[in-house]
Amino acid sequence: MGALQGQKARKGVFITTSSFTKEALEYVTFIDNKVVLIDGEQLTQLMIDYDLGVSTVAVYEEKKIDLDFFSED
């Protein structure tokens, strides 16, 4: 927070590969500045969602029955 205040920033993002303490999560709700906290689990999901720093290992096809194929018209 000191770095944000020093730059007169009103918004910030803090990222950790671990997790935030309960106190840290509560603290950001009480301050005037808008601060987004991204923990390791969220970071991992964002990396997967946006294909950043990950590679595809396998792709699976999903099949369903084509009922029109079996209808007797």
All heavy atoms as a GROMACS GRO file, in nm:
protein
  577
    1MET      N    1   0.082  -0.120   0.000
    1MET     CA    2   0.000   0.000   0.000
    1MET      C    3   0.086   0.125   0.000
    1MET      O    4   0.048   0.224  -0.059
    1MET     CB    5  -0.093  -0.001   0.122
    1MET     CG    6  -0.207  -0.100   0.111
    1MET     SD    7  -0.306  -0.083  -0.038
    1MET     CE    8  -0.352   0.085  -0.035
    2GLY      N    9   0.201   0.116   0.062
    2GLY     CA   10   0.289   0.232   0.065
    2GLY      C   11   0.334   0.272  -0.074
    2GLY      O   12   0.345   0.391  -0.105
    3ALA      N   13   0.359   0.175  -0.160
    3ALA     CA   14   0.401   0.204  -0.297
    3ALA      C   15   0.289   0.274  -0.374
    3ALA      O   16   0.315   0.366  -0.452
    3ALA     CB   17   0.441   0.075  -0.369
    4LEU      N   18   0.166   0.233  -0.351
    4LEU     CA   19   0.052   0.299  -0.417
    4LEU      C   20   0.038   0.442  -0.368
    4LEU      O   21   0.017   0.534  -0.448
    4LEU     CB   22  -0.079   0.222  -0.390
    4LEU     CG   23  -0.094   0.086  -0.456
    4LEU    CD1   24  -0.224   0.020  -0.412
    4LEU    CD2   25  -0.092   0.101  -0.607
    5GLN      N   26   0.049   0.461  -0.238
    5GLN     CA   27   0.037   0.595  -0.181
    5GLN      C   28   0.150   0.685  -0.231
    5GLN      O   29   0.128   0.802  -0.262
    5GLN     CB   30   0.040   0.588  -0.028
    5GLN     CG   31  -0.078   0.517   0.034
    5GLN     CD   32  -0.208   0.590   0.009
    5GLN    OE1   33  -0.212   0.711  -0.010
    5GLN    NE2   34  -0.317   0.515   0.009
    6GLY      N   35   0.271   0.630  -0.240
    6GLY     CA   36   0.386   0.707  -0.286
    6GLY      C   37   0.370   0.756  -0.429
    6GLY      O   38   0.422   0.862  -0.466
    7GLN      N   39   0.299   0.682  -0.511
    7GLN     CA   40   0.277   0.720  -0.651
    7GLN      C   41   0.142   0.791  -0.670
    7GLN      O   42   0.104   0.820  -0.783
    7GLN     CB   43   0.282   0.596  -0.739
    7GLN     CG   44   0.417   0.527  -0.740
    7GLN     CD   45   0.525   0.616  -0.797
    7GLN    OE1   46   0.507   0.681  -0.901
    7GLN    NE2   47   0.638   0.622  -0.729
    8LYS      N   48   0.071   0.815  -0.560
    8LYS     CA   49  -0.062   0.876  -0.563
    8LYS      C   50  -0.159   0.797  -0.653
    8LYS      O   51  -0.245   0.853  -0.720
    8LYS     CB   52  -0.054   1.022  -0.609
    8LYS     CG   53   0.024   1.110  -0.511
    8LYS     CD   54   0.018   1.254  -0.555
    8LYS     CE   55   0.074   1.346  -0.452
    8LYS     NZ   56   0.210   1.349  -0.427
    9ALA      N   57  -0.140   0.665  -0.651
    9ALA     CA   58  -0.227   0.577  -0.730
    9ALA      C   59  -0.357   0.552  -0.654
    9ALA      O   60  -0.359   0.546  -0.531
    9ALA     CB   61  -0.157   0.445  -0.758
   10ARG      N   62  -0.465   0.538  -0.730
   10ARG     CA   63  -0.595   0.511  -0.667
   10ARG      C   64  -0.636   0.365  -0.685
   10ARG      O   65  -0.729   0.319  -0.622
   10ARG     CB   66  -0.702   0.601  -0.728
   10ARG     CG   67  -0.676   0.748  -0.695
   10ARG     CD   68  -0.775   0.841  -0.751
   10ARG     NE   69  -0.890   0.776  -0.812
   10ARG     CZ   70  -0.985   0.838  -0.876
   10ARG    NH1   71  -0.980   0.968  -0.891
   10ARG    NH2   72  -1.087   0.773  -0.928
   11LYS      N   73  -0.565   0.294  -0.772
   11LYS     CA   74  -0.596   0.154  -0.798
   11LYS      C   75  -0.468   0.074  -0.801
   11LYS      O   76  -0.363   0.125  -0.839
   11LYS     CB   77  -0.666   0.138  -0.933
   11LYS     CG   78  -0.798   0.209  -0.944
   11LYS     CD   79  -0.856   0.192  -1.082
   11LYS     CE   80  -0.982   0.275  -1.098
   11LYS     NZ   81  -1.035   0.265  -1.234
   12GLY      N   82  -0.478  -0.053  -0.763
   12GLY     CA   83  -0.360  -0.138  -0.766
   12GLY      C   84  -0.397  -0.285  -0.770
   12GLY      O   85  -0.510  -0.322  -0.738
   13VAL      N   86  -0.301  -0.364  -0.810
   13VAL     CA   87  -0.318  -0.509  -0.813
   13VAL      C   88  -0.199  -0.572  -0.742
   13VAL      O   89  -0.084  -0.537  -0.770
   13VAL     CB   90  -0.323  -0.562  -0.959
   13VAL    CG1   91  -0.335  -0.713  -0.961
   13VAL    CG2   92  -0.437  -0.498  -1.036
   14PHE      N   93  -0.227  -0.660  -0.649
   14PHE     CA   94  -0.123  -0.736  -0.580
   14PHE      C   95  -0.141  -0.883  -0.615
   14PHE      O   96  -0.250  -0.937  -0.601
   14PHE     CB   97  -0.129  -0.716  -0.429
   14PHE     CG   98  -0.076  -0.584  -0.384
   14PHE    CD1   99  -0.160  -0.478  -0.363
   14PHE    CD2  100   0.060  -0.567  -0.362
   14PHE    CE1  101  -0.111  -0.355  -0.322
   14PHE    CE2  102   0.110  -0.445  -0.321
   14PHE     CZ  103   0.023  -0.338  -0.301
   15ILE      N  104  -0.032  -0.944  -0.663
   15ILE     CA  105  -0.038  -1.084  -0.705
   15ILE      C  106   0.060  -1.164  -0.620
   15ILE      O  107   0.173  -1.120  -0.596
   15ILE     CB  108   0.002  -1.098  -0.854
   15ILE    CG1  109  -0.094  -1.016  -0.941
   15ILE    CG2  110   0.003  -1.244  -0.896
   15ILE    CD1  111  -0.054  -1.007  -1.087
   16THR      N  112   0.014  -1.280  -0.575
   16THR     CA  113   0.102  -1.373  -0.504
   16THR      C  114   0.082  -1.512  -0.561
   16THR      O  115  -0.027  -1.545  -0.609
   16THR     CB  116   0.075  -1.375  -0.352
   16THR    OG1  117   0.170  -1.462  -0.288
   16THR    CG2  118  -0.064  -1.424  -0.319
   17THR      N  119   0.187  -1.593  -0.557
   17THR     CA  120   0.172  -1.731  -0.600
   17THR      C  121   0.122  -1.818  -0.485
   17THR      O  122   0.092  -1.934  -0.503
   17THR     CB  123   0.307  -1.787  -0.651
   17THR    OG1  124   0.405  -1.770  -0.549
   17THR    CG2  125   0.350  -1.716  -0.778
   18SER      N  126   0.112  -1.759  -0.369
   18SER     CA  127   0.066  -1.828  -0.249
   18SER      C  128  -0.079  -1.788  -0.222
   18SER      O  129  -0.161  -1.791  -0.312
   18SER     CB  130   0.158  -1.791  -0.133
   18SER     OG  131   0.117  -1.856  -0.015
   19SER      N  132  -0.108  -1.747  -0.102
   19SER     CA  133  -0.242  -1.699  -0.067
   19SER      C  134  -0.229  -1.579   0.026
   19SER      O  135  -0.123  -1.554   0.083
   19SER     CB  136  -0.322  -1.810   0.001
   19SER     OG  137  -0.257  -1.854   0.119
   20PHE      N  138  -0.337  -1.503   0.036
   20PHE     CA  139  -0.339  -1.386   0.122
   20PHE      C  140  -0.398  -1.424   0.258
   20PHE      O  141  -0.487  -1.509   0.267
   20PHE     CB  142  -0.422  -1.273   0.060
   20PHE     CG  143  -0.358  -1.214  -0.062
   20PHE    CD1  144  -0.400  -1.250  -0.189
   20PHE    CD2  145  -0.255  -1.122  -0.051
   20PHE    CE1  146  -0.342  -1.196  -0.303
   20PHE    CE2  147  -0.195  -1.067  -0.163
   20PHE     CZ  148  -0.238  -1.104  -0.290
   21THR      N  149  -0.350  -1.359   0.361
   21THR     CA  150  -0.404  -1.384   0.495
   21THR      C  151  -0.545  -1.326   0.504
   21THR      O  152  -0.585  -1.240   0.424
   21THR     CB  153  -0.318  -1.318   0.604
   21THR    OG1  154  -0.321  -1.176   0.586
   21THR    CG2  155  -0.175  -1.371   0.600
   22LYS      N  156  -0.617  -1.373   0.602
   22LYS     CA  157  -0.752  -1.322   0.627
   22LYS      C  158  -0.746  -1.171   0.654
   22LYS      O  159  -0.830  -1.095   0.606
   22LYS     CB  160  -0.814  -1.395   0.746
   22LYS     CG  161  -0.957  -1.354   0.778
   22LYS     CD  162  -1.011  -1.430   0.897
   22LYS     CE  163  -0.955  -1.367   1.023
   22LYS     NZ  164  -1.025  -1.400   1.146
   23GLU      N  165  -0.643  -1.130   0.725
   23GLU     CA  166  -0.628  -0.987   0.757
   23GLU      C  167  -0.604  -0.903   0.632
   23GLU      O  168  -0.658  -0.793   0.620
   23GLU     CB  169  -0.511  -0.968   0.856
   23GLU     CG  170  -0.536  -1.025   0.994
   23GLU     CD  171  -0.514  -1.175   1.005
   23GLU    OE1  172  -0.458  -1.235   0.911
   23GLU    OE2  173  -0.554  -1.231   1.107
   24ALA      N  174  -0.526  -0.954   0.539
   24ALA     CA  175  -0.500  -0.882   0.414
   24ALA      C  176  -0.629  -0.868   0.333
   24ALA      O  177  -0.657  -0.762   0.277
   24ALA     CB  178  -0.394  -0.954   0.331
   25LEU      N  179  -0.708  -0.975   0.327
   25LEU     CA  180  -0.835  -0.970   0.254
   25LEU      C  181  -0.932  -0.870   0.317
   25LEU      O  182  -1.003  -0.799   0.247
   25LEU     CB  183  -0.898  -1.110   0.250
   25LEU     CG  184  -0.819  -1.216   0.171
   25LEU    CD1  185  -0.876  -1.355   0.196
   25LEU    CD2  186  -0.819  -1.183   0.023
   26GLU      N  187  -0.932  -0.864   0.450
   26GLU     CA  188  -1.018  -0.767   0.520
   26GLU      C  189  -0.967  -0.624   0.501
   26GLU      O  190  -1.046  -0.533   0.483
   26GLU     CB  191  -1.025  -0.801   0.669
   26GLU     CG  192  -1.103  -0.926   0.700
   26GLU     CD  193  -1.096  -0.964   0.847
   26GLU    OE1  194  -1.029  -0.893   0.927
   26GLU    OE2  195  -1.155  -1.068   0.882
   27TYR      N  196  -0.836  -0.607   0.506
   27TYR     CA  197  -0.775  -0.474   0.497
   27TYR      C  198  -0.816  -0.401   0.370
   27TYR      O  199  -0.849  -0.283   0.373
   27TYR     CB  200  -0.623  -0.486   0.507
   27TYR     CG  201  -0.551  -0.354   0.496
   27TYR    CD1  202  -0.552  -0.263   0.601
   27TYR    CD2  203  -0.483  -0.320   0.380
   27TYR    CE1  204  -0.486  -0.141   0.591
   27TYR    CE2  205  -0.417  -0.198   0.368
   27TYR     CZ  206  -0.420  -0.109   0.475
   27TYR     OH  207  -0.356   0.011   0.463
   28VAL      N  208  -0.813  -0.471   0.257
   28VAL     CA  209  -0.844  -0.403   0.131
   28VAL      C  210  -0.990  -0.360   0.122
   28VAL      O  211  -1.024  -0.275   0.039
   28VAL     CB  212  -0.806  -0.488   0.007
   28VAL    CG1  213  -0.656  -0.511   0.001
   28VAL    CG2  214  -0.882  -0.617   0.002
   29THR      N  215  -1.076  -0.414   0.206
   29THR     CA  216  -1.217  -0.371   0.206
   29THR      C  217  -1.236  -0.240   0.282
   29THR      O  218  -1.336  -0.172   0.262
   29THR     CB  219  -1.310  -0.479   0.265
   29THR    OG1  220  -1.277  -0.499   0.403
   29THR    CG2  221  -1.297  -0.609   0.190
   30PHE      N  222  -1.140  -0.204   0.368
   30PHE     CA  223  -1.154  -0.085   0.451
   30PHE      C  224  -1.082   0.038   0.399
   30PHE      O  225  -1.102   0.147   0.449
   30PHE     CB  226  -1.104  -0.114   0.594
   30PHE     CG  227  -1.189  -0.214   0.667
   30PHE    CD1  228  -1.136  -0.336   0.704
   30PHE    CD2  229  -1.321  -0.187   0.698
   30PHE    CE1  230  -1.214  -0.429   0.771
   30PHE    CE2  231  -1.399  -0.279   0.765
   30PHE     CZ  232  -1.346  -0.400   0.801
   31ILE      N  233  -0.996   0.022   0.299
   31ILE     CA  234  -0.918   0.136   0.251
   31ILE      C  235  -0.990   0.206   0.136
   31ILE      O  236  -1.076   0.147   0.070
   31ILE     CB  237  -0.776   0.092   0.207
   31ILE    CG1  238  -0.784  -0.015   0.098
   31ILE    CG2  239  -0.695   0.044   0.325
   31ILE    CD1  240  -0.650  -0.055   0.041
   32ASP      N  241  -0.956   0.330   0.112
   32ASP     CA  242  -1.019   0.408   0.006
   32ASP      C  243  -0.973   0.364  -0.132
   32ASP      O  244  -1.050   0.367  -0.227
   32ASP     CB  245  -0.989   0.558   0.024
   32ASP     CG  246  -1.059   0.614   0.147
   32ASP    OD1  247  -1.164   0.560   0.186
   32ASP    OD2  248  -1.008   0.712   0.204
   33ASN      N  249  -0.847   0.327  -0.143
   33ASN     CA  250  -0.794   0.285  -0.273
   33ASN      C  251  -0.854   0.151  -0.314
   33ASN      O  252  -0.880   0.065  -0.231
   33ASN     CB  253  -0.642   0.270  -0.268
   33ASN     CG  254  -0.574   0.401  -0.240
   33ASN    OD1  255  -0.634   0.494  -0.190
   33ASN    ND2  256  -0.447   0.409  -0.271
   34LYS      N  257  -0.874   0.133  -0.444
   34LYS     CA  258  -0.924   0.008  -0.498
   34LYS      C  259  -0.803  -0.084  -0.522
   34LYS      O  260  -0.715  -0.052  -0.601
   34LYS     CB  261  -0.998   0.033  -0.630
   34LYS     CG  262  -1.039  -0.090  -0.704
   34LYS     CD  263  -1.151  -0.162  -0.633
   34LYS     CE  264  -1.199  -0.277  -0.722
   34LYS     NZ  265  -1.264  -0.380  -0.651
   35VAL      N  266  -0.799  -0.196  -0.449
   35VAL     CA  267  -0.689  -0.290  -0.462
   35VAL      C  268  -0.747  -0.428  -0.491
   35VAL      O  269  -0.833  -0.476  -0.419
   35VAL     CB  270  -0.603  -0.295  -0.335
   35VAL    CG1  271  -0.493  -0.400  -0.347
   35VAL    CG2  272  -0.542  -0.159  -0.306
   36VAL      N  273  -0.699  -0.489  -0.597
   36VAL     CA  274  -0.739  -0.625  -0.634
   36VAL      C  275  -0.629  -0.720  -0.588
   36VAL      O  276  -0.512  -0.697  -0.618
   36VAL     CB  277  -0.760  -0.636  -0.786
   36VAL    CG1  278  -0.794  -0.778  -0.825
   36VAL    CG2  279  -0.868  -0.540  -0.833
   37LEU      N  280  -0.668  -0.824  -0.516
   37LEU     CA  281  -0.573  -0.924  -0.470
   37LEU      C  282  -0.592  -1.049  -0.554
   37LEU      O  283  -0.703  -1.102  -0.564
   37LEU     CB  284  -0.594  -0.956  -0.323
   37LEU     CG  285  -0.580  -0.841  -0.224
   37LEU    CD1  286  -0.609  -0.888  -0.082
   37LEU    CD2  287  -0.444  -0.777  -0.233
   38ILE      N  288  -0.486  -1.099  -0.615
   38ILE     CA  289  -0.491  -1.220  -0.696
   38ILE      C  290  -0.398  -1.322  -0.632
   38ILE      O  291  -0.276  -1.301  -0.626
   38ILE     CB  292  -0.450  -1.193  -0.841
   38ILE    CG1  293  -0.547  -1.093  -0.905
   38ILE    CG2  294  -0.445  -1.323  -0.921
   38ILE    CD1  295  -0.511  -1.053  -1.046
   39ASP      N  296  -0.456  -1.431  -0.582
   39ASP     CA  297  -0.374  -1.534  -0.518
   39ASP      C  298  -0.330  -1.639  -0.620
   39ASP      O  299  -0.365  -1.631  -0.738
   39ASP     CB  300  -0.448  -1.598  -0.400
   39ASP     CG  301  -0.573  -1.674  -0.441
   39ASP    OD1  302  -0.592  -1.702  -0.560
   39ASP    OD2  303  -0.652  -1.708  -0.350
   40GLY      N  304  -0.252  -1.735  -0.575
   40GLY     CA  305  -0.197  -1.836  -0.665
   40GLY      C  306  -0.302  -1.914  -0.740
   40GLY      O  307  -0.285  -1.944  -0.859
   41GLU      N  308  -0.411  -1.948  -0.674
   41GLU     CA  309  -0.516  -2.025  -0.740
   41GLU      C  310  -0.583  -1.943  -0.851
   41GLU      O  311  -0.604  -1.993  -0.962
   41GLU     CB  312  -0.621  -2.068  -0.636
   41GLU     CG  313  -0.721  -2.166  -0.690
   41GLU     CD  314  -0.812  -2.221  -0.581
   41GLU    OE1  315  -0.763  -2.250  -0.470
   41GLU    OE2  316  -0.932  -2.236  -0.609
   42GLN      N  317  -0.613  -1.817  -0.822
   42GLN     CA  318  -0.671  -1.729  -0.924
   42GLN      C  319  -0.573  -1.705  -1.038
   42GLN      O  320  -0.611  -1.703  -1.155
   42GLN     CB  321  -0.712  -1.595  -0.863
   42GLN     CG  322  -0.828  -1.604  -0.767
   42GLN     CD  323  -0.846  -1.473  -0.691
   42GLN    OE1  324  -0.753  -1.424  -0.628
   42GLN    NE2  325  -0.965  -1.418  -0.700
   43LEU      N  326  -0.446  -1.686  -1.003
   43LEU     CA  327  -0.343  -1.663  -1.104
   43LEU      C  328  -0.333  -1.782  -1.199
   43LEU      O  329  -0.328  -1.766  -1.321
   43LEU     CB  330  -0.208  -1.638  -1.036
   43LEU     CG  331  -0.088  -1.619  -1.129
   43LEU    CD1  332  -0.108  -1.499  -1.220
   43LEU    CD2  333   0.039  -1.604  -1.047
   44THR      N  334  -0.336  -1.901  -1.143
   44THR     CA  335  -0.330  -2.022  -1.224
   44THR      C  336  -0.450  -2.030  -1.318
   44THR      O  337  -0.435  -2.060  -1.437
   44THR     CB  338  -0.326  -2.147  -1.134
   44THR    OG1  339  -0.215  -2.137  -1.046
   44THR    CG2  340  -0.317  -2.274  -1.215
   45GLN      N  341  -0.569  -2.000  -1.268
   45GLN     CA  342  -0.689  -2.006  -1.352
   45GLN      C  343  -0.683  -1.901  -1.463
   45GLN      O  344  -0.721  -1.928  -1.577
   45GLN     CB  345  -0.815  -1.987  -1.267
   45GLN     CG  346  -0.943  -2.015  -1.344
   45GLN     CD  347  -0.948  -2.157  -1.398
   45GLN    OE1  348  -0.933  -2.254  -1.326
   45GLN    NE2  349  -0.968  -2.171  -1.529
   46LEU      N  350  -0.634  -1.782  -1.432
   46LEU     CA  351  -0.620  -1.678  -1.534
   46LEU      C  352  -0.520  -1.721  -1.642
   46LEU      O  353  -0.541  -1.698  -1.761
   46LEU     CB  354  -0.576  -1.546  -1.471
   46LEU     CG  355  -0.682  -1.473  -1.390
   46LEU    CD1  356  -0.619  -1.361  -1.308
   46LEU    CD2  357  -0.792  -1.420  -1.480
   47MET      N  358  -0.410  -1.786  -1.600
   47MET     CA  359  -0.312  -1.834  -1.697
   47MET      C  360  -0.374  -1.936  -1.791
   47MET      O  361  -0.351  -1.933  -1.912
   47MET     CB  362  -0.192  -1.895  -1.623
   47MET     CG  363  -0.107  -1.793  -1.550
   47MET     SD  364   0.018  -1.869  -1.445
   47MET     CE  365   0.126  -1.941  -1.569
   48ILE      N  366  -0.455  -2.026  -1.736
   48ILE     CA  367  -0.521  -2.128  -1.818
   48ILE      C  368  -0.624  -2.064  -1.909
   48ILE      O  369  -0.630  -2.093  -2.029
   48ILE     CB  370  -0.586  -2.235  -1.728
   48ILE    CG1  371  -0.478  -2.316  -1.657
   48ILE    CG2  372  -0.681  -2.325  -1.808
   48ILE    CD1  373  -0.528  -2.404  -1.544
   49ASP      N  374  -0.706  -1.974  -1.855
   49ASP     CA  375  -0.812  -1.909  -1.932
   49ASP      C  376  -0.758  -1.829  -2.050
   49ASP      O  377  -0.817  -1.827  -2.158
   49ASP     CB  378  -0.896  -1.816  -1.844
   49ASP     CG  379  -0.981  -1.891  -1.743
   49ASP    OD1  380  -0.996  -2.014  -1.757
   49ASP    OD2  381  -1.032  -1.826  -1.650
   50TYR      N  382  -0.644  -1.763  -2.029
   50TYR     CA  383  -0.589  -1.675  -2.133
   50TYR      C  384  -0.467  -1.735  -2.204
   50TYR      O  385  -0.398  -1.666  -2.277
   50TYR     CB  386  -0.556  -1.538  -2.073
   50TYR     CG  387  -0.681  -1.465  -2.032
   50TYR    CD1  388  -0.726  -1.466  -1.901
   50TYR    CD2  389  -0.757  -1.397  -2.127
   50TYR    CE1  390  -0.843  -1.401  -1.865
   50TYR    CE2  391  -0.874  -1.332  -2.091
   50TYR     CZ  392  -0.916  -1.335  -1.960
   50TYR     OH  393  -1.033  -1.271  -1.925
   51ASP      N  394  -0.444  -1.864  -2.182
   51ASP     CA  395  -0.335  -1.935  -2.250
   51ASP      C  396  -0.200  -1.866  -2.234
   51ASP      O  397  -0.124  -1.851  -2.329
   51ASP     CB  398  -0.368  -1.949  -2.400
   51ASP     CG  399  -0.370  -2.093  -2.445
   51ASP    OD1  400  -0.348  -2.182  -2.360
   51ASP    OD2  401  -0.390  -2.116  -2.565
   52LEU      N  402  -0.170  -1.826  -2.114
   52LEU     CA  403  -0.048  -1.753  -2.085
   52LEU      C  404   0.046  -1.839  -2.001
   52LEU      O  405   0.013  -1.876  -1.888
   52LEU     CB  406  -0.081  -1.623  -2.010
   52LEU     CG  407   0.036  -1.533  -1.976
   52LEU    CD1  408   0.100  -1.479  -2.103
   52LEU    CD2  409  -0.010  -1.419  -1.888
   53GLY      N  410   0.160  -1.875  -2.057
   53GLY     CA  411   0.258  -1.954  -1.983
   53GLY      C  412   0.219  -2.100  -1.965
   53GLY      O  413   0.273  -2.168  -1.880
   54VAL      N  414   0.124  -2.146  -2.044
   54VAL     CA  415   0.081  -2.286  -2.038
   54VAL      C  416   0.079  -2.343  -2.180
   54VAL      O  417   0.075  -2.269  -2.277
   54VAL     CB  418  -0.060  -2.301  -1.975
   54VAL    CG1  419  -0.060  -2.254  -1.832
   54VAL    CG2  420  -0.165  -2.227  -2.055
   55SER      N  421   0.084  -2.474  -2.189
   55SER     CA  422   0.071  -2.538  -2.320
   55SER      C  423  -0.028  -2.652  -2.310
   55SER      O  424  -0.043  -2.714  -2.205
   55SER     CB  425   0.206  -2.588  -2.370
   55SER     OG  426   0.262  -2.678  -2.278
   56THR      N  427  -0.095  -2.679  -2.421
   56THR     CA  428  -0.195  -2.785  -2.425
   56THR      C  429  -0.125  -2.920  -2.435
   56THR      O  430  -0.038  -2.939  -2.521
   56THR     CB  431  -0.289  -2.765  -2.545
   56THR    OG1  432  -0.352  -2.637  -2.532
   56THR    CG2  433  -0.395  -2.872  -2.551
   57VAL      N  434  -0.162  -3.013  -2.350
   57VAL     CA  435  -0.102  -3.146  -2.348
   57VAL      C  436  -0.191  -3.244  -2.425
   57VAL      O  437  -0.142  -3.326  -2.500
   57VAL     CB  438  -0.082  -3.195  -2.203
   57VAL    CG1  439  -0.029  -3.337  -2.200
   57VAL    CG2  440   0.011  -3.101  -2.129
   58ALA      N  441  -0.323  -3.232  -2.407
   58ALA     CA  442  -0.415  -3.323  -2.474
   58ALA      C  443  -0.548  -3.253  -2.497
   58ALA      O  444  -0.586  -3.163  -2.423
   58ALA     CB  445  -0.437  -3.449  -2.390
   59VAL      N  446  -0.617  -3.296  -2.603
   59VAL     CA  447  -0.750  -3.244  -2.634
   59VAL      C  448  -0.842  -3.364  -2.647
   59VAL      O  449  -0.807  -3.463  -2.713
   59VAL     CB  450  -0.749  -3.163  -2.766
   59VAL    CG1  451  -0.888  -3.117  -2.800
   59VAL    CG2  452  -0.654  -3.045  -2.755
   60TYR      N  453  -0.958  -3.357  -2.585
   60TYR     CA  454  -1.052  -3.468  -2.587
   60TYR      C  455  -1.176  -3.428  -2.665
   60TYR      O  456  -1.227  -3.316  -2.651
   60TYR     CB  457  -1.092  -3.507  -2.445
   60TYR     CG  458  -0.975  -3.551  -2.363
   60TYR    CD1  459  -0.906  -3.461  -2.281
   60TYR    CD2  460  -0.930  -3.681  -2.368
   60TYR    CE1  461  -0.797  -3.500  -2.206
   60TYR    CE2  462  -0.820  -3.723  -2.294
   60TYR     CZ  463  -0.755  -3.632  -2.213
   60TYR     OH  464  -0.647  -3.672  -2.141
   61GLU      N  465  -1.226  -3.522  -2.748
   61GLU     CA  466  -1.347  -3.498  -2.824
   61GLU      C  467  -1.465  -3.549  -2.743
   61GLU      O  468  -1.456  -3.653  -2.679
   61GLU     CB  469  -1.344  -3.576  -2.955
   61GLU     CG  470  -1.314  -3.491  -3.075
   61GLU     CD  471  -1.324  -3.572  -3.203
   61GLU    OE1  472  -1.437  -3.605  -3.245
   61GLU    OE2  473  -1.217  -3.600  -3.257
   62GLU      N  474  -1.575  -3.476  -2.748
   62GLU     CA  475  -1.696  -3.518  -2.681
   62GLU      C  476  -1.798  -3.553  -2.788
   62GLU      O  477  -1.820  -3.476  -2.881
   62GLU     CB  478  -1.750  -3.405  -2.592
   62GLU     CG  479  -1.871  -3.443  -2.514
   62GLU     CD  480  -1.917  -3.333  -2.421
   62GLU    OE1  481  -1.834  -3.252  -2.377
   62GLU    OE2  482  -2.038  -3.327  -2.396
   63LYS      N  483  -1.860  -3.671  -2.777
   63LYS     CA  484  -1.956  -3.718  -2.877
   63LYS      C  485  -2.094  -3.724  -2.815
   63LYS      O  486  -2.109  -3.740  -2.695
   63LYS     CB  487  -1.918  -3.859  -2.926
   63LYS     CG  488  -1.779  -3.870  -2.984
   63LYS     CD  489  -1.776  -3.822  -3.125
   63LYS     CE  490  -1.638  -3.850  -3.185
   63LYS     NZ  491  -1.632  -3.828  -3.324
   64LYS      N  492  -2.197  -3.709  -2.902
   64LYS     CA  493  -2.334  -3.730  -2.858
   64LYS      C  494  -2.406  -3.807  -2.967
   64LYS      O  495  -2.365  -3.806  -3.085
   64LYS     CB  496  -2.404  -3.598  -2.827
   64LYS     CG  497  -2.438  -3.514  -2.947
   64LYS     CD  498  -2.518  -3.392  -2.909
   64LYS     CE  499  -2.568  -3.324  -3.036
   64LYS     NZ  500  -2.668  -3.226  -3.010
   65ILE      N  501  -2.512  -3.874  -2.930
   65ILE     CA  502  -2.591  -3.953  -3.024
   65ILE      C  503  -2.669  -3.860  -3.116
   65ILE      O  504  -2.732  -3.765  -3.071
   65ILE     CB  505  -2.689  -4.046  -2.949
   65ILE    CG1  506  -2.614  -4.138  -2.855
   65ILE    CG2  507  -2.777  -4.123  -3.046
   65ILE    CD1  508  -2.524  -4.237  -2.923
   66ASP      N  509  -2.664  -3.886  -3.246
   66ASP     CA  510  -2.741  -3.812  -3.344
   66ASP      C  511  -2.874  -3.884  -3.362
   66ASP      O  512  -2.885  -3.982  -3.435
   66ASP     CB  513  -2.665  -3.804  -3.477
   66ASP     CG  514  -2.738  -3.726  -3.583
   66ASP    OD1  515  -2.849  -3.675  -3.556
   66ASP    OD2  516  -2.684  -3.712  -3.694
   67LEU      N  517  -2.977  -3.838  -3.293
   67LEU     CA  518  -3.108  -3.904  -3.296
   67LEU      C  519  -3.171  -3.902  -3.435
   67LEU      O  520  -3.246  -3.992  -3.469
   67LEU     CB  521  -3.200  -3.840  -3.193
   67LEU     CG  522  -3.153  -3.856  -3.047
   67LEU    CD1  523  -3.249  -3.784  -2.953
   67LEU    CD2  524  -3.139  -4.001  -3.008
   68ASP      N  525  -3.141  -3.803  -3.516
   68ASP     CA  526  -3.196  -3.797  -3.653
   68ASP      C  527  -3.147  -3.915  -3.736
   68ASP      O  528  -3.217  -3.965  -3.824
   68ASP     CB  529  -3.157  -3.666  -3.722
   68ASP     CG  530  -3.225  -3.546  -3.660
   68ASP    OD1  531  -3.333  -3.566  -3.597
   68ASP    OD2  532  -3.174  -3.434  -3.674
   69PHE      N  533  -3.028  -3.962  -3.711
   69PHE     CA  534  -2.972  -4.073  -3.785
   69PHE      C  535  -3.054  -4.201  -3.763
   69PHE      O  536  -3.070  -4.283  -3.853
   69PHE     CB  537  -2.827  -4.098  -3.739
   69PHE     CG  538  -2.760  -4.213  -3.807
   69PHE    CD1  539  -2.706  -4.199  -3.934
   69PHE    CD2  540  -2.752  -4.337  -3.746
   69PHE    CE1  541  -2.644  -4.306  -3.997
   69PHE    CE2  542  -2.690  -4.445  -3.807
   69PHE     CZ  543  -2.636  -4.428  -3.935
   70PHE      N  544  -3.112  -4.214  -3.645
   70PHE     CA  545  -3.186  -4.336  -3.610
   70PHE      C  546  -3.337  -4.323  -3.630
   70PHE      O  547  -3.410  -4.417  -3.609
   70PHE     CB  548  -3.158  -4.374  -3.465
   70PHE     CG  549  -3.014  -4.412  -3.442
   70PHE    CD1  550  -2.926  -4.323  -3.384
   70PHE    CD2  551  -2.967  -4.536  -3.481
   70PHE    CE1  552  -2.794  -4.356  -3.364
   70PHE    CE2  553  -2.834  -4.571  -3.462
   70PHE     CZ  554  -2.748  -4.483  -3.402
   71SER      N  555  -3.385  -4.206  -3.669
   71SER     CA  556  -3.531  -4.189  -3.686
   71SER      C  557  -3.576  -4.256  -3.815
   71SER      O  558  -3.504  -4.262  -3.915
   71SER     CB  559  -3.569  -4.041  -3.687
   71SER     OG  560  -3.517  -3.979  -3.801
   72GLU      N  561  -3.697  -4.308  -3.813
   72GLU     CA  562  -3.753  -4.377  -3.931
   72GLU      C  563  -3.853  -4.285  -3.998
   72GLU      O  564  -3.969  -4.281  -3.962
   72GLU     CB  565  -3.820  -4.507  -3.888
   72GLU     CG  566  -3.723  -4.607  -3.833
   72GLU     CD  567  -3.794  -4.735  -3.793
   72GLU    OE1  568  -3.892  -4.771  -3.856
   72GLU    OE2  569  -3.747  -4.795  -3.695
   73ASP      N  570  -3.812  -4.212  -4.097
   73ASP     CA  571  -3.900  -4.119  -4.170
   73ASP      C  572  -3.952  -4.180  -4.297
   73ASP      O  573  -3.902  -4.254  -4.368
   73ASP     CB  574  -3.829  -3.988  -4.203
   73ASP     CG  575  -3.809  -3.905  -4.079
   73ASP    OD1  576  -3.884  -3.921  -3.983
   73ASP    OD2  577  -3.714  -3.822  -4.079
   0.00000   0.00000   0.00000
